[in-house]
Amino acid sequence: MAEERETQTPLLHNSPSSSAPEIQRYIEDEILPYLPSELPESENHVVLSSSPSVPLKNQRLFSLDVFRGLTIALMILVDDAGGAFPSINHSPWFGVTIADFVMPFFLFIVGVSIGLKVDNKSTATKKVIIRVIKLFLLGIFLQGGFFHGRKTLTYGVDVEKIRWLGVLQRISIGYLLASVSEIWLVKGLVVDTPFAFMRKYCIQWMVTVLLCIIYICLLYGLKVPSWEYELHGANSALLPSNLQTVQCEVRGSLDPPCNSVGFIDRLLLGENHLYQRPVYRRAKECSVNSPDYGPLPANSPGWCLAPFDPEGILSSLMAAVTCFVGLHFGQIIAHFKDHWQRIFLWSVSAFSLLISGYVLLILGMPLSKPLYTLSYMCITAGASGVIFTIIFYLVDVKHFKKPVILLQWMGMNALLIYALAACEIFSIALQGFYWGSPENNLVDGTESFFQDVLNSKNWGTLAFVLLEILFWGLVAGLLHMKRIYVKL
C-alpha cells in the first residue's frame, strides 16, 4: 500500500470520433479505494490515455464513491454494533439481515469499477494479477489471525493455523475472474445498438452462467462424507471429548455440518485454516442466546464448534458472479450516454435479478450468505443494483451531494478505513495505551461513557459506533482536502 496524490484522468470515452487504437483503457481503482475522475457525462470507467489529443476532465462519478462509503459505514455498524443488536448481525445460517448485504455491495462496486479495453492484453493481465496478489496478501495479513482483536493486547499467528481466506481474498478472486474476462472475452465490436451490446458481451455472460452451473452442480451433486475435527483452546473444555465426529454421508445438504462448501474447504485448505467462529454458533441448536452467541444448549450437536469459512472456495465462485453483475452495470455506463437510458436498463437488470432470486427461494433454494446460494446472489446483487441506481439518480443526476459528503469522502479512501476501522487496527493500537490496567483505555472508556450517559449498554454501544463512523468520515474528509488517497 502507498499514499498517492490524486491524479485526475478521464473516464471511458466511447465517442465514435475517438481514436480507439491510440487509447489504452485500464482501470486504476477497482478495489475499495478512490475512484479517479470522469467525463461530464458521468462515465465511471477510467482511461489512461497515451494520446495527448485526448483531454483530461476533472469530474468523477460521485455516486460510486457514495455507495462505496455507505458500504464501509454499514460494515462498521454491523460489525461493531451487531453484538448489541443481533437482529442486524449476520443471519446464523438461512435468511438475510442488513449485515448480509455488505459483502455483495463490495463485490458489485468492484464490478462496476472494472472497465478494460487494452491494446496489450498480456500487459493488462499482468497488472491485474499483481494487484490480485497484493490484495490477497493484504487480506491474509488483516484477517489471517495475526491481529487478535480489540479485547486482546497480543498479536501473532501460528502459521499452521493461519486463515487463508477472507473478505479481501474473496474480492480479489471476483476481481480476477471479472477482469480477465473483460480483457480476453469481449468482442471488438462498436456498440451502436442494444443488439450490438449483447453480441459484444455474450461470451462474458456465458462465462457467468457457467460459473453458476459449476456452483450448483458441486453444491448439490457432491457426496459429503462423515468427518472429524479436533477442539482447541477454550473450546476443548465445552464438550466431553476433544475429537468430534460429524455424521454426514449425504448429497445436496445445505445445513451447516454436511454441505459441499465446507467439504471442499476442509479437503483443500484443512480445518485448521478455516474461520474458527462461524455464524452458525448463534443458531438455536448451538446457542441458548440465539440469534446471539451464547453457551451451548443441552444435547447440542457435535458440529456446533466446528470451523467453517464464510468466504470459502466454492462460495467464492458464486460471489464472483456478483462482480460480473456490477461489471454489466459499468458496461451500460460506458455505452449508453443518456441518464434515463442507463436508469431504465439498470432497473430492468436489477428487478430481473430480484424476481429470479425470489422464484428460486419459492422453488426451495434458501437464502444463505455463508453458502452464497444462487438465490442469495440474485437478491443481494439485485438490491445492489437498485441502491446504486437510486444513488446515481440522487447524486449524479439531481446533484444531491452535500448531505452525503461524508459518505463520498469515506468512499474515496475506503481501503484505508477498511483496514483501520473495520479490521480494528486503529482501535487495537489505541488500546495499547492505557492507565492502570488494559481495560482503562480511550476506546473502552469512550464506549463505557456513552453506555453510562444513555443508561443502556446496547444503545450506548450504538452511539459509540455512530461516533466512530462520523470520526472516520471526518478523517477521510481531511485526507481528501490534502489530496491523499490510499490504494494498492
C-alpha positions as CSV (number, residue, x, y, z in Angstrom):
1,M,0.0,0.0,0.0
2,A,1.1,3.6,-0.6
3,E,-0.3,7.1,-0.2
4,E,-0.7,8.8,-3.5
5,R,-1.6,12.2,-4.6
6,E,-4.8,12.4,-6.7
7,T,-4.2,12.1,-10.5
8,Q,-7.1,13.2,-12.5
9,T,-7.9,11.1,-15.5
10,P,-10.9,10.9,-17.7
11,L,-13.3,8.0,-17.8
12,L,-14.1,5.7,-20.6
13,H,-14.9,7.9,-23.6
14,N,-17.0,5.9,-26.1
15,S,-17.5,8.6,-28.8
16,P,-17.2,7.3,-32.4
17,S,-14.8,10.2,-33.1
18,S,-12.2,8.9,-30.6
19,S,-9.1,7.3,-31.9
20,A,-9.6,4.0,-30.2
21,P,-6.3,2.3,-31.2
22,E,-4.4,5.2,-29.6
23,I,-6.2,4.9,-26.3
24,Q,-5.2,2.4,-23.6
25,R,-8.0,1.9,-21.2
26,Y,-7.1,0.4,-17.9
27,I,-8.9,0.8,-14.6
28,E,-6.8,2.1,-11.7
29,D,-9.4,1.9,-8.9
30,E,-11.3,-1.3,-8.9
31,I,-11.0,-2.4,-5.3
32,L,-12.4,-0.3,-2.4
33,P,-10.1,2.8,-2.8
34,Y,-10.6,6.1,-4.5
35,L,-12.1,6.2,-8.0
36,P,-10.5,8.6,-10.3
37,S,-12.2,11.3,-12.4
38,E,-14.9,11.1,-15.1
39,L,-16.2,12.8,-18.1
40,P,-19.1,15.3,-17.9
41,E,-21.5,12.5,-19.0
42,S,-20.7,10.8,-15.7
43,E,-18.8,7.9,-17.1
44,N,-17.3,5.7,-14.4
45,H,-14.6,3.9,-16.3
46,V,-11.0,5.2,-16.2
47,V,-8.9,5.9,-19.2
48,L,-5.2,6.2,-19.1
49,S,-4.5,7.9,-22.4
50,S,-1.4,7.6,-24.4
51,S,-2.6,10.2,-26.8
52,P,-2.0,13.9,-26.0
53,S,-5.1,14.8,-28.1
54,V,-7.4,13.3,-25.5
55,P,-8.4,15.9,-23.0
56,L,-8.4,15.3,-19.2
57,K,-11.5,16.3,-17.3
58,N,-11.7,16.9,-13.5
59,Q,-15.0,15.3,-12.7
60,R,-15.9,11.9,-11.2
61,L,-18.8,9.5,-10.7
62,F,-19.8,10.6,-7.2
63,S,-22.5,8.0,-6.8
64,L,-20.0,5.2,-6.8
65,D,-17.9,6.9,-4.1
66,V,-21.1,7.4,-2.1
67,F,-22.2,3.8,-2.5
68,R,-18.7,2.6,-1.5
69,G,-18.7,4.9,1.5
70,L,-22.1,3.7,2.5
71,T,-21.0,0.1,2.4
72,I,-17.9,0.8,4.5
73,A,-20.1,2.7,7.1
74,L,-22.6,-0.2,7.1
75,M,-19.7,-2.7,7.6
76,I,-18.5,-0.8,10.7
77,L,-22.1,-0.5,12.0
78,V,-22.9,-4.2,11.8
79,D,-19.5,-5.4,12.9
80,D,-19.3,-3.2,16.0
81,A,-23.0,-2.9,16.9
82,G,-24.1,-6.4,15.8
83,G,-23.3,-7.8,19.2
84,A,-25.6,-5.3,20.9
85,F,-28.3,-5.7,18.3
86,P,-28.2,-9.3,16.9
87,S,-31.0,-8.6,14.5
88,I,-28.7,-6.5,12.4
89,N,-25.8,-9.1,12.7
90,H,-25.3,-11.8,10.1
91,S,-28.0,-14.4,9.9
92,P,-26.9,-17.6,11.7
93,W,-27.3,-19.6,8.5
94,F,-30.5,-19.2,6.4
95,G,-32.1,-15.9,5.7
96,V,-30.7,-12.4,5.3
97,T,-30.2,-9.4,7.6
98,I,-28.7,-6.0,6.8
99,A,-25.2,-7.3,7.5
100,D,-25.6,-9.9,4.8
101,F,-25.7,-7.2,2.1
102,V,-22.3,-5.8,2.9
103,M,-20.2,-8.3,1.0
104,P,-22.4,-8.3,-2.1
105,F,-22.3,-4.5,-2.1
106,F,-18.5,-4.5,-2.2
107,L,-18.4,-7.1,-4.9
108,F,-20.9,-5.2,-7.0
109,I,-18.9,-2.0,-6.6
110,V,-15.7,-3.8,-7.7
111,G,-17.5,-5.0,-10.8
112,V,-18.8,-1.5,-11.7
113,S,-15.3,-0.1,-11.4
114,I,-13.8,-2.6,-13.8
115,G,-13.7,-1.4,-17.4
116,L,-10.9,-2.6,-19.6
117,K,-10.1,-2.2,-23.2
118,V,-6.4,-2.5,-23.9
119,D,-4.1,-2.7,-26.8
120,N,-1.7,-5.1,-25.0
121,K,-3.8,-7.8,-23.3
122,S,-0.8,-9.5,-21.7
123,T,0.4,-6.3,-20.0
124,A,-3.1,-5.7,-18.7
125,T,-3.4,-9.2,-17.4
126,K,-0.1,-8.9,-15.6
127,K,-1.2,-5.7,-13.9
128,V,-4.4,-7.4,-12.8
129,I,-2.6,-10.5,-11.4
130,I,-0.1,-8.3,-9.5
131,R,-3.0,-6.3,-8.0
132,V,-4.8,-9.6,-7.1
133,I,-1.7,-10.9,-5.3
134,K,-1.3,-7.7,-3.3
135,L,-4.9,-7.7,-2.3
136,F,-4.9,-11.3,-1.4
137,L,-1.8,-11.0,0.8
138,L,-3.2,-7.9,2.5
139,G,-6.3,-9.9,3.3
140,I,-4.3,-12.6,4.9
141,F,-2.4,-10.1,6.9
142,L,-5.6,-8.4,8.2
143,Q,-7.8,-11.4,8.7
144,G,-5.4,-14.4,8.9
145,G,-5.2,-14.3,12.7
146,F,-2.1,-12.1,13.3
147,F,-4.3,-9.4,15.0
148,H,-6.2,-10.9,17.9
149,G,-8.9,-8.2,18.2
150,R,-9.9,-5.3,20.4
151,K,-10.1,-7.2,23.7
152,T,-6.6,-8.9,23.4
153,L,-3.4,-6.9,23.6
154,T,-1.4,-9.6,21.8
155,Y,-0.6,-10.4,18.2
156,G,1.0,-13.2,16.2
157,V,-0.3,-16.3,14.5
158,D,0.7,-19.9,14.3
159,V,1.3,-20.5,10.5
160,E,-0.2,-23.9,10.9
161,K,-3.5,-22.3,11.8
162,I,-3.4,-19.1,9.7
163,R,-6.7,-18.4,7.9
164,W,-6.1,-18.3,4.1
165,L,-9.5,-16.8,3.0
166,G,-11.4,-13.7,4.0
167,V,-13.1,-10.6,2.7
168,L,-10.3,-9.1,0.6
169,Q,-9.3,-12.5,-0.7
170,R,-12.9,-13.1,-1.9
171,I,-12.9,-9.7,-3.5
172,S,-9.6,-10.4,-5.2
173,I,-11.0,-13.7,-6.7
174,G,-14.1,-11.9,-8.0
175,Y,-11.9,-9.1,-9.4
176,L,-9.6,-11.6,-11.1
177,L,-12.3,-13.5,-12.9
178,A,-14.2,-10.4,-14.0
179,S,-11.1,-8.5,-15.1
180,V,-9.6,-11.4,-17.1
181,S,-13.0,-12.0,-18.8
182,E,-13.1,-8.3,-19.7
183,I,-9.6,-8.4,-21.2
184,W,-9.9,-11.7,-23.1
185,L,-13.5,-12.5,-23.8
186,V,-15.0,-9.2,-25.0
187,K,-15.5,-8.9,-28.8
188,G,-14.1,-5.8,-30.5
189,L,-17.4,-4.5,-31.8
190,V,-18.7,-1.0,-32.0
191,V,-21.8,-0.7,-29.8
192,D,-24.4,1.3,-31.7
193,T,-27.5,-0.8,-30.9
194,P,-28.7,-2.8,-28.0
195,F,-28.2,-6.0,-30.1
196,A,-24.6,-5.0,-30.7
197,F,-24.2,-4.6,-26.9
198,M,-25.4,-8.1,-26.4
199,R,-23.1,-9.5,-29.1
200,K,-20.1,-7.7,-27.6
201,Y,-20.5,-9.3,-24.2
202,C,-22.2,-12.6,-25.0
203,I,-19.2,-14.7,-24.2
204,Q,-18.7,-13.0,-20.9
205,W,-22.3,-13.7,-20.0
206,M,-21.9,-17.3,-20.9
207,V,-18.9,-17.5,-18.5
208,T,-21.2,-16.1,-15.8
209,V,-23.8,-18.7,-16.5
210,L,-21.1,-21.4,-16.5
211,L,-19.9,-20.3,-13.0
212,C,-23.5,-20.6,-11.7
213,I,-23.8,-24.1,-13.3
214,I,-20.5,-25.3,-11.8
215,Y,-21.5,-24.0,-8.4
216,I,-25.0,-25.6,-8.5
217,C,-23.6,-29.0,-9.7
218,L,-21.0,-29.1,-6.9
219,L,-23.3,-27.8,-4.2
220,Y,-26.0,-30.4,-4.9
221,G,-24.0,-33.1,-6.6
222,L,-21.1,-33.8,-4.3
223,K,-21.5,-36.5,-1.7
224,V,-20.2,-35.2,1.7
225,P,-18.6,-37.9,3.8
226,S,-18.6,-38.0,7.6
227,W,-15.7,-36.1,9.1
228,E,-13.8,-35.4,12.3
229,Y,-12.4,-32.2,13.9
230,E,-10.4,-31.5,17.0
231,L,-11.3,-28.9,19.6
232,H,-8.6,-26.4,20.5
233,G,-8.1,-23.9,23.3
234,A,-11.1,-22.9,25.4
235,N,-13.5,-24.9,23.2
236,S,-11.9,-28.2,24.4
237,A,-13.5,-27.6,27.8
238,L,-17.0,-27.3,26.4
239,L,-17.5,-30.8,25.2
240,P,-16.6,-34.2,26.8
241,S,-14.2,-35.2,24.0
242,N,-11.7,-33.1,22.1
243,L,-12.2,-35.2,18.9
244,Q,-15.7,-34.7,17.5
245,T,-17.3,-36.8,14.7
246,V,-19.8,-35.3,12.3
247,Q,-22.0,-37.9,10.6
248,C,-22.9,-37.0,7.0
249,E,-22.8,-39.4,4.1
250,V,-25.3,-37.2,2.3
251,R,-25.6,-35.4,-1.0
252,G,-27.2,-32.0,-1.6
253,S,-27.5,-30.9,2.1
254,L,-27.3,-27.2,2.7
255,D,-27.2,-27.5,6.5
256,P,-24.1,-26.3,8.4
257,P,-22.4,-29.7,9.1
258,C,-22.7,-31.5,5.7
259,N,-22.7,-29.0,2.8
260,S,-20.3,-29.2,-0.1
261,V,-18.9,-25.7,0.6
262,G,-17.4,-26.8,3.9
263,F,-16.4,-30.1,2.5
264,I,-14.3,-28.6,-0.3
265,D,-12.6,-26.2,2.1
266,R,-11.8,-28.9,4.6
267,L,-10.4,-31.0,1.8
268,L,-8.3,-28.3,0.1
269,L,-7.4,-26.0,2.9
270,G,-7.6,-28.1,6.1
271,E,-9.8,-27.4,9.1
272,N,-7.1,-25.5,10.9
273,H,-7.0,-22.8,8.2
274,L,-10.8,-22.1,8.3
275,Y,-12.6,-19.5,10.3
276,Q,-13.0,-20.8,13.9
277,R,-16.0,-18.9,15.0
278,P,-18.6,-19.3,12.2
279,V,-22.1,-17.7,12.4
280,Y,-23.9,-21.0,13.0
281,R,-22.7,-20.9,16.6
282,R,-25.5,-18.4,17.0
283,A,-28.1,-20.8,15.7
284,K,-30.7,-22.2,18.0
285,E,-29.0,-25.6,18.0
286,C,-25.8,-24.0,19.2
287,S,-26.6,-21.1,21.4
288,V,-29.1,-20.5,24.3
289,N,-29.0,-16.8,23.4
290,S,-29.8,-17.3,19.7
291,P,-29.6,-15.3,17.4
292,D,-26.7,-14.0,19.6
293,Y,-23.6,-16.0,20.7
294,G,-24.1,-17.9,24.0
295,P,-23.5,-21.2,25.9
296,L,-24.2,-24.4,24.2
297,P,-27.7,-25.8,24.8
298,A,-28.1,-29.2,26.4
299,N,-27.6,-32.0,23.9
300,S,-26.2,-29.6,21.3
301,P,-24.9,-31.3,18.1
302,G,-21.2,-32.0,17.8
303,W,-20.8,-29.7,14.8
304,C,-21.6,-26.5,16.7
305,L,-17.9,-25.8,17.5
306,A,-16.6,-27.0,14.1
307,P,-14.8,-24.5,11.9
308,F,-16.3,-23.1,8.7
309,D,-15.2,-20.3,6.4
310,P,-17.9,-17.9,5.2
311,E,-15.5,-16.9,2.4
312,G,-14.8,-20.4,1.2
313,I,-13.6,-21.6,-2.2
314,L,-16.8,-22.8,-3.7
315,S,-18.9,-20.0,-2.4
316,S,-16.4,-17.5,-3.8
317,L,-17.3,-18.8,-7.3
318,M,-20.8,-17.6,-6.9
319,A,-19.7,-14.5,-5.2
320,A,-17.6,-13.7,-8.3
321,V,-20.9,-13.6,-10.2
322,T,-21.9,-10.5,-8.3
323,C,-18.8,-8.9,-9.7
324,F,-20.0,-9.8,-13.2
325,V,-23.3,-8.2,-12.4
326,G,-21.6,-5.0,-11.3
327,L,-19.4,-5.2,-14.5
328,H,-22.6,-5.3,-16.5
329,F,-23.8,-2.1,-14.9
330,G,-20.5,-0.5,-15.6
331,Q,-20.7,-1.5,-19.3
332,I,-24.1,0.2,-19.5
333,I,-22.4,3.4,-18.3
334,A,-19.7,3.0,-21.0
335,H,-22.1,2.5,-23.9
336,F,-25.2,4.4,-23.1
337,K,-24.9,8.2,-22.6
338,D,-28.4,9.2,-21.6
339,H,-29.0,9.1,-17.8
340,W,-32.6,7.8,-18.2
341,Q,-31.5,5.1,-20.6
342,R,-29.0,3.9,-18.0
343,I,-31.5,4.1,-15.2
344,F,-34.0,2.1,-17.3
345,L,-31.5,-0.6,-18.2
346,W,-30.2,-0.8,-14.7
347,S,-33.7,-1.1,-13.3
348,V,-34.7,-3.9,-15.7
349,S,-31.5,-5.8,-14.8
350,A,-31.8,-5.3,-11.0
351,F,-35.5,-6.2,-10.8
352,S,-35.0,-9.2,-13.0
353,L,-32.4,-10.5,-10.5
354,L,-34.7,-9.8,-7.6
355,I,-37.5,-11.7,-9.2
356,S,-35.2,-14.6,-10.1
357,G,-34.0,-14.7,-6.5
358,Y,-37.5,-14.9,-5.1
359,V,-38.5,-17.5,-7.7
360,L,-35.5,-19.7,-6.6
361,L,-36.5,-19.2,-3.0
362,I,-40.0,-20.4,-3.7
363,L,-38.6,-23.4,-5.6
364,G,-36.7,-24.4,-2.5
365,M,-33.3,-22.8,-2.7
366,P,-32.8,-20.9,0.6
367,L,-31.0,-17.6,1.1
368,S,-27.6,-18.3,2.8
369,K,-24.7,-15.9,2.9
370,P,-22.2,-18.5,4.2
371,L,-23.0,-20.7,1.2
372,Y,-23.6,-17.8,-1.1
373,T,-26.5,-19.6,-2.7
374,L,-27.8,-18.6,-6.2
375,S,-31.0,-17.2,-4.7
376,Y,-28.9,-15.1,-2.2
377,M,-26.7,-13.9,-5.1
378,C,-29.7,-12.8,-7.2
379,I,-31.4,-11.0,-4.4
380,T,-28.4,-9.2,-3.0
381,A,-27.0,-8.3,-6.4
382,G,-30.4,-7.1,-7.5
383,A,-30.6,-5.0,-4.3
384,S,-27.1,-3.6,-5.0
385,G,-28.3,-2.6,-8.5
386,V,-31.4,-0.9,-7.1
387,I,-29.5,1.1,-4.5
388,F,-26.8,2.1,-6.9
389,T,-29.4,3.3,-9.4
390,I,-31.1,5.4,-6.7
391,I,-27.8,6.9,-5.5
392,F,-26.9,7.6,-9.1
393,Y,-30.2,9.4,-9.7
394,L,-29.9,11.5,-6.5
395,V,-26.2,12.3,-6.6
396,D,-25.2,12.4,-10.3
397,V,-28.4,13.4,-11.9
398,K,-30.1,15.6,-9.3
399,H,-26.7,16.7,-7.8
400,F,-27.9,15.9,-4.2
401,K,-24.3,15.8,-2.9
402,K,-23.9,17.9,0.2
403,P,-26.0,15.6,2.6
404,V,-23.9,12.6,1.6
405,I,-20.5,14.3,1.6
406,L,-19.2,12.2,4.5
407,L,-20.0,9.0,2.6
408,Q,-18.3,10.3,-0.5
409,W,-15.1,11.0,1.4
410,M,-15.2,7.6,3.0
411,G,-15.7,6.0,-0.4
412,M,-12.6,7.8,-1.7
413,N,-10.4,6.2,1.0
414,A,-12.4,3.1,1.7
415,L,-9.4,0.7,1.7
416,L,-7.7,2.7,4.4
417,I,-10.9,2.9,6.5
418,Y,-11.5,-0.8,6.0
419,A,-8.0,-1.7,7.3
420,L,-8.0,0.7,10.2
421,A,-11.7,0.6,11.3
422,A,-13.4,-2.5,10.0
423,C,-10.4,-4.6,10.8
424,E,-9.9,-2.7,14.1
425,I,-6.2,-1.9,13.5
426,F,-6.7,1.7,14.8
427,S,-8.7,0.7,17.9
428,I,-6.2,-2.1,18.7
429,A,-3.4,0.4,18.6
430,L,-5.2,2.9,20.8
431,Q,-6.0,0.2,23.3
432,G,-2.2,-0.4,23.7
433,F,-2.1,2.9,25.6
434,Y,-3.9,2.6,29.0
435,W,-3.7,3.7,32.6
436,G,-3.5,1.3,35.5
437,S,-4.9,-1.8,33.6
438,P,-5.6,-2.7,30.0
439,E,-9.4,-2.1,30.5
440,N,-8.7,1.6,31.1
441,N,-8.1,2.9,27.6
442,L,-9.6,5.5,25.4
443,V,-11.6,3.1,23.2
444,D,-13.3,1.2,26.0
445,G,-13.6,4.3,28.2
446,T,-15.5,6.2,25.4
447,E,-17.9,3.3,24.9
448,S,-18.5,3.0,28.6
449,F,-19.1,6.7,28.8
450,F,-22.0,6.5,26.3
451,Q,-23.4,3.5,28.0
452,D,-23.5,5.3,31.3
453,V,-25.0,8.5,29.8
454,L,-27.7,6.6,28.0
455,N,-28.1,4.2,30.8
456,S,-28.1,1.3,28.4
457,K,-25.3,-1.0,27.3
458,N,-26.8,-1.6,23.8
459,W,-27.8,2.0,23.0
460,G,-24.5,3.2,24.4
461,T,-22.7,0.9,22.1
462,L,-24.7,2.1,19.1
463,A,-23.9,5.7,19.9
464,F,-20.3,4.9,20.2
465,V,-20.3,3.1,16.8
466,L,-22.1,6.1,15.2
467,L,-19.5,8.4,16.6
468,E,-16.8,6.1,15.2
469,I,-18.4,6.3,11.7
470,L,-18.5,10.1,12.0
471,F,-14.9,10.1,13.0
472,W,-13.7,8.1,10.0
473,G,-15.9,10.3,7.7
474,L,-14.0,13.4,9.0
475,V,-10.7,11.7,8.7
476,A,-11.5,10.8,5.1
477,G,-12.5,14.3,4.5
478,L,-9.2,15.6,5.9
479,L,-7.3,13.2,3.6
480,H,-9.4,14.4,0.7
481,M,-8.6,18.0,1.3
482,K,-4.9,17.0,1.4
483,R,-5.4,15.1,-1.9
484,I,-4.2,11.9,-0.2
485,Y,-5.7,8.6,-1.3
486,V,-4.5,5.1,-0.2
487,K,-4.7,2.3,-2.6
488,L,-2.8,-0.9,-3.6
